Structure formats: C-alpha cells, structure tokens
Amino acid sequence: MKIGFAGLGRMGARMVKNLAGAGHELILWNRTPLKARDLATATGAASVASPRALADAADIVVTMLADDASSEAVHFGPEGLFAGSRATIFVEMGTMSPDHITALAAAAPDGARVIDAPVSGATQAAEDAQLLIMAGCDAETLAHVQPLFDVMGKATICLGRPGAGAVMKLSVNMLIHGINQTFAEAMTLAEAAGIPTEAAFEAIEASAACAPMLKYRKPLYLDEAGHDVTFTVALAQKDMRVTAELAGKLGVPLPQSQATLDILNEAFGAGYDARDMAAILDYMRGKQG
C-alpha cells in the first residue's frame, strides 16, 4: 500500500520520518518542491509535482496543513488531490474547522472517504511518535488507517463521525491556549512582585496547576530566542478564531476563551505572529503600566 503525504512543515516532516522508519512506501508533495525532494531523498521516499499526482500514485493520502484555506487549495481544482484517480482515503491531520471537513467529505471523489484526524502534541511529540490522534470516523473506517496512526502517535481516540475530530481538536487547543495565557499572567504577576523568573517557574511547575505543555515548553518560556519555534502565535490566533466561530454557531458562550483570543489578536497585530506561542509571556510583560 502506497501512502501519500502532503504538507511537510514542522509537524509533517517529523511524521513522515516516522512512517518511513516503519517501512511504509511514501510519496511526498509540498508547496515548496525542494522541501519535498530533500525529504524524499533523506527518507527513501518518492516526490511528485502536484497534489493530483500524489492522489494518482497513492492509495491513502495524509495531509498536514495549516488551515482551511491551505487545505482547500490542496484538495480542490484541476491539480488538487480530489482530481486524482487512485487514492480512496484522504486523512486531514491539520487543525481545521468542522465546516471545512464537511465540505471535503461532500466533495470527495465517488467511493472515497475523508477522515479528520487532527493531532495534539508539538514538534517533539511528532518526532517521538507521541501524538494523540483524534479520529473523526467510525471504528470500521479507522481500521484502514490505524497502522499509520500507530506509527505516528501514542494513542488514537475514535470519535465516531466526520467532523468530530475537528471539534475535539479545537476544544483541546482552546484549553491549551487558555493555559498559555493564564500562565503568562501568573508569571508576569510574580515577576512584578520581585520573584525571579526561574523561581516562579519552579513553583508553578511543582504545583497542581502545572500542565504537561508547561513542562515541555519550559525552555521556550525561559529563553524563547534560544530555541526553535514550535507553534506560532499566528496559529494560536487561528485556532481560537475558528473556535469562537464554531461556538457562535452552536450558541455556546466562551467568555474566558474570548479574552484569550483578544490577547492573541493584539499580539498578532503587534508583530508577534511568527513567534512561538510562548512569546505571549513577553507580550504580557510589555503590557505592564
């Protein structure tokens, strides 16, 4: 069985390396062709020139894309994935809106299935194959792709229907971004009272309030400039915007999450968009009167 993979960014490239290491036959495509060719050379995979060529050559296509617009550009059109002739399962593992997943499922070629299977975990989790995968499909459909998920992640949660994975991922990320914001405020308050940064982090890390993401982001919180970006403020802002739109459609109030989105919008506008989400700590320090 041939596996196509589109979207070779921070997460996708690491996921591809794990699939290659497990012996899967891979075909790669990326918007930047050189990235696909270089990764193909490094992993023993093949690369193709278009999404359509990917779906012409692969049985299952996995996409790891940034947002609805990126996914739409890759799936639709005369050179898109859905114009291909071979692939029968399309797995979208990026963070998308449920409406976009519905649109993909409706537009898929006859006989083809779309699975939304977004992941929780940053780049280190992708590298270590420790991602949590939230699959928007039933158990029968999941069985076709579970061997791939087992190589890329530590656990898969089957959520029963298309779009449910997208909703769950937004819910999880809403909590993550809320923790990130509250942590930044807690650190800023402690520092303003004269507590050294490292000591404040040590106290939070040892407390009941410490979430795993605070531990693995510790190097970035303490020295953002000295470490590679793992998840940008722009992506966090996108997550929270899409979540707010979904909540509005469902009539669900999210007052605390709206406050988080407001700060992300401010930080984005202040030039923090390409910085790691840990930079919200620096942004909050700058807001002191």
Backbone torsions as a table, in degrees:
resi	resn	phi	psi	omega
1	MET	NA	130.6	-178.2
2	LYS	-97.6	134.7	-177.6
3	ILE	-112.2	123.8	173.2
4	GLY	-95.1	145.6	179.4
5	PHE	-137.7	125.3	179.3
6	ALA	-121.5	130.7	-179.0
7	GLY	103.6	89.7	-170.8
8	LEU	-113.1	46.7	177.7
9	GLY	-80.9	-154.1	-176.2
10	ARG	-55.7	-42.0	-178.3
11	MET	-84.3	-49.9	-174.2
12	GLY	-58.0	-42.7	-178.3
13	ALA	-62.1	-39.3	179.4
14	ARG	-69.4	-37.5	178.4
15	MET	-66.1	-39.4	177.1
16	VAL	-61.6	-42.5	-179.4
17	LYS	-61.9	-37.0	177.5
18	ASN	-69.0	-40.0	177.1
19	LEU	-64.0	-42.6	178.3
20	ALA	-64.4	-40.9	179.9
21	GLY	-63.1	-25.9	178.8
22	ALA	-87.5	0.7	174.9
23	GLY	93.0	9.0	179.5
24	HIS	-73.1	142.3	176.9
25	GLU	-81.9	117.4	-169.7
26	LEU	-116.9	146.6	171.4
27	ILE	-128.7	132.2	-170.6
28	LEU	-118.5	147.3	169.7
29	TRP	-140.9	143.1	173.5
30	ASN	-145.0	151.9	178.4
31	ARG	-57.0	-34.5	173.1
32	THR	-95.4	103.7	-172.9
33	PRO	-57.1	-36.9	-177.6
34	LEU	-60.8	-36.8	179.1
35	LYS	-63.2	-40.8	178.6
36	ALA	-66.5	-43.0	-178.7
37	ARG	-65.6	-42.3	-179.4
38	ASP	-64.7	-43.5	-179.9
39	LEU	-68.9	-36.1	176.7
40	ALA	-61.6	-43.1	178.1
41	THR	-62.7	-41.4	-176.9
42	ALA	-70.3	-27.7	-174.1
43	THR	-110.1	-4.0	-176.9
44	GLY	79.4	17.7	179.4
45	ALA	-91.0	175.1	171.4
46	ALA	-104.1	162.1	174.8
47	SER	-131.0	153.7	-179.7
48	VAL	-129.4	169.1	-170.5
49	ALA	-93.5	-10.6	-177.2
50	SER	-152.8	159.4	174.1
51	PRO	-59.4	-38.5	178.7
52	ARG	-60.1	-43.9	178.8
53	ALA	-62.2	-32.9	177.3
54	LEU	-64.1	-46.7	-179.1
55	ALA	-74.3	-18.0	173.0
56	ASP	-75.4	-25.8	-172.3
57	ALA	-103.8	-21.2	-171.8
58	ALA	-109.5	154.4	174.5
59	ASP	-86.0	-38.5	176.6
60	ILE	-125.6	134.8	176.6
61	VAL	-115.8	126.8	175.8
62	VAL	-106.6	133.1	175.7
63	THR	-120.8	139.0	176.8
64	MET	-129.5	87.4	-170.4
65	LEU	-118.0	164.1	-167.6
66	ALA	-78.5	-37.1	-171.7
67	ASP	-161.9	179.1	-178.4
68	ASP	-57.1	-44.7	-176.2
69	ALA	-62.9	-42.0	178.8
70	SER	-64.2	-43.3	-179.5
71	SER	-65.6	-41.0	178.0
72	GLU	-61.0	-43.4	-179.1
73	ALA	-63.4	-33.8	-177.3
74	VAL	-80.9	-34.1	-175.8
75	HIS	-85.5	-36.5	-170.8
76	PHE	-100.2	168.8	177.6
77	GLY	93.3	168.5	-175.9
78	PRO	-63.5	-22.2	177.8
79	GLU	-111.2	15.2	-179.1
80	GLY	-84.5	171.5	-179.1
81	LEU	-58.1	-39.8	-175.3
82	PHE	-72.6	-7.4	174.4
83	ALA	-87.6	-6.0	-179.5
84	GLY	-72.3	167.6	-171.4
85	SER	-113.3	-7.4	-171.3
86	ARG	-114.5	-48.7	-172.5
87	ALA	-60.6	138.5	179.3
88	THR	-120.1	-6.9	176.0
89	ILE	-132.6	128.1	178.4
90	PHE	-119.1	120.6	-175.4
91	VAL	-113.6	111.8	177.7
92	GLU	-95.3	114.7	-175.4
93	MET	-106.9	1.0	174.7
94	GLY	-80.4	174.5	179.4
95	THR	-88.9	107.3	-175.5
96	MET	-121.7	166.0	173.0
97	SER	-78.9	149.6	175.8
98	PRO	-58.5	-34.0	178.9
99	ASP	-62.8	-38.2	178.9
100	HIS	-66.6	-40.5	177.9
101	ILE	-62.1	-41.1	176.7
102	THR	-59.7	-42.4	179.5
103	ALA	-65.3	-40.3	177.5
104	LEU	-62.4	-46.8	-178.3
105	ALA	-60.6	-38.2	-179.1
106	ALA	-70.8	-30.0	-175.1
107	ALA	-96.9	-4.1	-177.3
108	ALA	-60.5	149.0	178.3
109	PRO	-58.0	155.4	179.5
110	ASP	-54.7	130.5	178.4
111	GLY	84.7	-5.8	-178.9
112	ALA	-96.1	153.5	179.5
113	ARG	-119.8	145.9	174.7
114	VAL	-112.1	130.1	177.0
115	ILE	-120.2	123.5	171.4
116	ASP	-89.7	120.4	-176.3
117	ALA	-138.0	62.1	-180.0
118	PRO	-65.9	161.8	-173.7
119	VAL	-120.3	153.6	171.3
120	SER	-115.4	130.5	-176.2
121	GLY	134.3	143.3	-178.4
122	ALA	-89.7	-165.0	-172.2
123	THR	-60.8	-36.1	180.0
124	GLN	-66.7	-38.1	177.2
125	ALA	-65.7	-37.1	176.1
126	ALA	-64.5	-42.8	-179.9
127	GLU	-64.7	-38.3	-176.7
128	ASP	-89.7	5.4	-177.4
129	ALA	56.6	42.4	-178.5
130	GLN	-115.6	24.9	179.1
131	LEU	-72.9	147.8	166.9
132	LEU	-93.5	127.1	-177.1
133	ILE	-110.7	126.1	-178.0
134	MET	-108.9	102.9	-169.0
135	ALA	-96.3	120.2	177.8
136	GLY	-88.1	71.9	179.9
137	CYS	-162.6	172.5	176.6
138	ASP	-86.7	172.1	-174.8
139	ALA	-64.2	-35.8	-179.6
140	GLU	-64.0	-44.2	178.6
141	THR	-67.7	-39.8	-179.4
142	LEU	-59.1	-34.1	-177.3
143	ALA	-57.7	-29.2	-179.0
144	HIS	-70.1	-27.4	-174.9
145	VAL	-116.7	-3.2	-178.4
146	GLN	-57.0	-38.7	177.4
147	PRO	-58.6	-33.7	177.1
148	LEU	-71.6	-43.9	-179.8
149	PHE	-63.4	-36.0	-179.9
150	ASP	-63.6	-28.4	179.0
151	VAL	-79.3	-30.9	-175.2
152	MET	-95.5	-20.2	-172.6
153	GLY	-137.0	170.2	178.4
154	LYS	-90.8	-23.3	-177.9
155	ALA	-159.6	150.4	175.1
156	THR	-124.7	130.9	174.6
157	ILE	-107.4	120.7	-179.9
158	CYS	-87.3	119.0	-173.2
159	LEU	-104.7	3.4	164.4
160	GLY	92.9	-29.9	-174.8
161	ARG	-151.9	153.1	177.4
162	PRO	-58.6	137.8	-179.6
163	GLY	95.4	-23.7	-178.6
164	ALA	-68.8	-32.9	175.9
165	GLY	-62.3	-43.1	179.4
166	ALA	-62.2	-42.5	179.5
167	VAL	-64.3	-44.0	-178.2
168	MET	-65.5	-38.7	179.7
169	LYS	-64.4	-40.9	177.6
170	LEU	-63.9	-38.8	179.2
171	SER	-64.2	-44.2	178.7
172	VAL	-64.2	-45.8	-178.7
173	ASN	-67.6	-32.0	175.1
174	MET	-57.7	-43.0	178.5
175	LEU	-67.7	-42.7	179.2
176	ILE	-60.0	-46.7	-178.3
177	HIS	-69.6	-31.0	174.0
178	GLY	-66.4	-40.6	176.2
179	ILE	-62.8	-43.6	179.7
180	ASN	-58.5	-43.7	-179.3
181	GLN	-67.6	-46.2	-178.9
182	THR	-66.0	-37.2	175.4
183	PHE	-60.3	-44.8	179.5
184	ALA	-60.3	-39.6	178.9
185	GLU	-68.1	-41.7	179.9
186	ALA	-63.5	-42.7	178.7
187	MET	-65.1	-42.1	-179.5
188	THR	-63.1	-40.6	178.2
189	LEU	-63.8	-46.3	-179.2
190	ALA	-63.0	-43.3	-179.7
191	GLU	-64.9	-39.1	-179.6
192	ALA	-63.7	-26.1	178.3
193	ALA	-88.7	4.8	174.7
194	GLY	95.0	7.4	178.2
195	ILE	-82.4	127.4	-179.8
196	PRO	-58.4	145.9	-176.5
197	THR	-54.1	-48.8	-176.8
198	GLU	-63.1	-38.7	179.6
199	ALA	-68.2	-39.4	178.2
200	ALA	-63.4	-43.0	179.6
201	PHE	-64.9	-40.5	-179.5
202	GLU	-60.3	-40.7	179.5
203	ALA	-66.4	-44.0	178.8
204	ILE	-64.9	-41.8	-178.1
205	GLU	-62.6	-32.8	-179.0
206	ALA	-87.5	-3.3	-174.2
207	SER	-92.8	171.8	176.8
208	ALA	-68.8	-13.6	-177.0
209	ALA	-84.4	-6.7	-172.8
210	CYS	-78.8	118.0	174.4
211	ALA	-91.0	155.7	179.0
212	PRO	-53.4	-36.4	-177.8
213	MET	-65.3	-26.2	175.7
214	LEU	-69.4	-37.1	179.8
215	LYS	-67.0	-48.8	-176.1
216	TYR	-77.6	-14.6	174.4
217	ARG	-94.5	2.0	-177.3
218	LYS	-50.7	-48.4	-179.9
219	PRO	-57.5	-36.5	-179.9
220	LEU	-72.7	-38.2	178.6
221	TYR	-65.2	-37.5	-176.8
222	LEU	-85.1	-25.6	-178.2
223	ASP	-154.7	72.7	-175.5
224	GLU	-58.3	-45.1	-176.0
225	ALA	-65.9	-22.7	-176.6
226	GLY	-87.9	4.3	-176.8
227	HIS	-136.2	154.4	179.7
228	ASP	-66.8	146.3	174.5
229	VAL	-65.6	135.0	176.8
230	THR	-111.9	-31.3	-179.1
231	PHE	-156.1	117.2	-170.6
232	THR	-79.9	159.4	172.1
233	VAL	-59.1	-36.9	179.4
234	ALA	-61.6	-41.0	178.5
235	LEU	-69.1	-38.4	176.9
236	ALA	-62.2	-43.1	178.6
237	GLN	-62.5	-40.5	177.3
238	LYS	-62.2	-46.0	179.2
239	ASP	-56.0	-48.2	-175.3
240	MET	-72.2	-31.9	176.4
241	ARG	-66.0	-46.3	179.3
242	VAL	-64.3	-38.4	178.0
243	THR	-63.3	-43.1	179.2
244	ALA	-63.4	-38.4	178.5
245	GLU	-65.4	-41.9	177.9
246	LEU	-63.7	-44.5	179.9
247	ALA	-61.1	-38.9	178.1
248	GLY	-61.8	-41.7	179.4
249	LYS	-66.2	-33.6	-177.8
250	LEU	-89.5	-6.7	-179.2
251	GLY	72.6	30.2	-178.6
252	VAL	-103.0	119.3	179.0
253	PRO	-74.9	136.7	178.4
254	LEU	-131.5	66.2	-173.7
255	PRO	-61.6	-42.5	-179.2
256	GLN	-69.4	-41.0	178.8
257	SER	-67.4	-31.4	176.1
258	GLN	-64.6	-38.0	176.6
259	ALA	-64.0	-39.3	175.9
260	THR	-62.0	-44.1	178.6
261	LEU	-62.5	-39.9	179.3
262	ASP	-59.2	-43.3	179.2
263	ILE	-66.3	-42.2	178.7
264	LEU	-62.4	-39.0	176.3
265	ASN	-62.1	-42.9	178.4
266	GLU	-62.6	-47.1	-178.7
267	ALA	-63.6	-40.7	176.8
268	PHE	-58.0	-47.9	-179.6
269	GLY	-66.9	-21.9	180.0
270	ALA	-89.5	7.8	175.7
271	GLY	93.4	14.0	179.6
272	TYR	-90.4	3.4	-169.0
273	ASP	-56.7	-40.0	-176.6
274	ALA	-89.5	-3.3	-179.8
275	ARG	-83.7	160.5	178.7
276	ASP	-64.0	152.0	179.7
277	MET	-59.2	-20.8	175.2
278	ALA	-61.9	-19.7	-179.6
279	ALA	-66.9	-11.2	175.6
280	ILE	-60.5	-29.6	174.9
281	LEU	-61.3	-47.1	178.0
282	ASP	-63.3	-39.7	-180.0
283	TYR	-62.6	-43.5	-180.0
284	MET	-66.7	-35.6	174.9
285	ARG	-58.5	-39.1	-178.1
286	GLY	-73.0	-13.0	-179.2
287	LYS	-88.2	-2.7	-180.0
288	GLN	-64.5	139.6	-178.4
289	GLY	-80.7	NA	NA
